[in-house]
């Protein structure tokens, strides 16, 4: 439940950034269209430049509509995860400092993560409790099928006025279970079978937990590395866009050059935001796999 809300929350934040990118893309294409129209009026470019800019702006308009729809869908998904389906939309705060957070050393090692999970996973603890219960049942069943040795004793002191003194009494009893046609022996066999089954189920689920944690650690590590790669891609795309728009502004660049640079920039920025929120989601998934969500 907590993880589902967390994942939906990060998805909503990501959709908000996608909307910002779409709005920025539209603004860039609007500027490009205005430049093309101005250049066309003075004969510096052909009608093709204007038409190409109009097409790019039209595509940006469509992308903005889709981004708005995606954000509405993400808000609906978050409200559903929170049990607030049908409630009015609300404002959500972003994660403070997530853009500047370039650490990847906060991802625990695989051995450390597995150790944490084996100690904290509540579903695994349920199997451990079941095993303890089966062990107790088997022990009791065995005790009911063996002779019972009981020791008893008492001490007394009295004074009748004529003679006083201590008195001791002790006794030992050994009782044997009556023959019950093998019923108790069958109960013991059943208890043993239950114990072996509980042991097998615990070990099988322990392997599932190890697999879950292994996958979560790998995903979290990959997500951290992806942020660095996406950040570098955005840096180069930003520089390339500045060059392309500068060349077009002075009349030496082509509309195709600007179009490609704009597309590469917006895709790189969207990929950067996606990597940031994928990293946050992967960390939340790792916490869930280790059984420490919300701690």
Secondary structure, DSSP 8 states (H G I E B T S, - for coil): -HHHHHHHHHHHHHHHHHHHHHHHHHHHHHHHHHHHHHHHHTTSS-HHHHHHHHHHHHHHHHHHHHHHHHHHHHHHHHHHHTT-TT---------TTTTT----TTS--HHHHHHHHHHH-HHHHHHHHHHHHHHHHHHHHHHTTS-EEEEEEEEEEEE-SS-EEEEEEEEEEEE-----TTHHHHHHHHHHHHHHHHHHHHHHHHHHHHHHHHHHHHHHHHHHHHHHHHHHHHHHHHHHHHHHHHHHHTT-S-HHHHHHHHHHHHHHHHHHHHHHHHHHHHHHHHHHHHT-TT-
